[in-house]
């Protein structure tokens, strides 16, 4: 939903819902590592065991 959004002030991205297309997640994580970003960045993925989210991550692999 935030297509085109660039976050040079954020340093952490939380992926709360895996996407069927891994490129969507890469794009979300890439938004905090843009030109002008001066802080170290990190990406945190939260998954709940035995849910549809874990199956989506398996499909991504």
C-alpha positions as CSV (number, residue, x, y, z in Angstrom):
1,X,0.0,0.0,0.0
2,X,2.9,2.4,0.3
3,X,4.2,2.2,-3.2
4,X,6.9,4.7,-3.9
5,X,7.5,5.6,-0.3
6,X,11.1,6.4,0.6
7,X,12.1,6.3,4.3
8,X,15.5,7.8,4.9
9,X,14.8,8.4,8.6
10,X,13.8,4.9,9.4
11,X,16.5,2.3,10.4
12,X,14.3,-0.8,10.9
13,X,11.7,-2.4,8.7
14,X,9.3,-5.0,10.2
15,X,7.8,-7.5,7.8
16,X,4.6,-8.6,9.5
17,X,2.9,-10.3,6.6
18,X,4.9,-12.3,4.0
19,X,4.0,-11.6,0.3
20,X,3.5,-14.3,-2.3
21,X,6.0,-12.4,-4.4
22,X,9.4,-12.0,-2.6
23,X,10.2,-8.9,-4.6
24,X,7.5,-7.0,-2.7
25,X,9.3,-7.7,0.6
26,X,12.7,-6.8,-1.0
27,X,11.2,-3.5,-2.1
28,X,9.8,-2.8,1.3
29,X,13.2,-3.5,3.0
30,X,15.0,-1.4,0.3
31,X,12.9,1.7,1.1
32,X,14.9,2.3,4.3
33,X,18.3,1.8,2.6
34,X,18.1,4.7,0.1
35,X,20.4,7.6,-0.8
36,X,20.5,9.9,2.2
37,X,20.3,7.1,4.8
38,X,23.1,7.6,7.3
39,X,22.1,4.9,9.9
40,X,22.7,1.2,9.8
41,X,19.5,-0.6,8.7
42,X,18.0,-3.9,9.6
43,X,15.0,-6.0,8.5
44,X,13.0,-8.0,11.0
45,X,10.5,-10.7,9.8
46,X,7.9,-11.8,12.4
47,X,6.1,-15.2,11.7
48,X,3.7,-17.2,13.8
49,X,4.4,-20.9,13.7
50,X,1.8,-23.2,12.0
51,X,0.0,-20.5,10.2
52,X,-0.6,-19.6,6.5
53,X,2.4,-17.2,6.8
54,X,4.9,-20.0,7.3
55,X,3.4,-21.8,4.3
56,X,3.9,-18.6,2.2
57,X,7.6,-18.4,3.3
58,X,8.0,-22.1,2.2
59,X,6.5,-21.2,-1.2
60,X,9.0,-18.3,-1.5
61,X,11.9,-20.7,-1.1
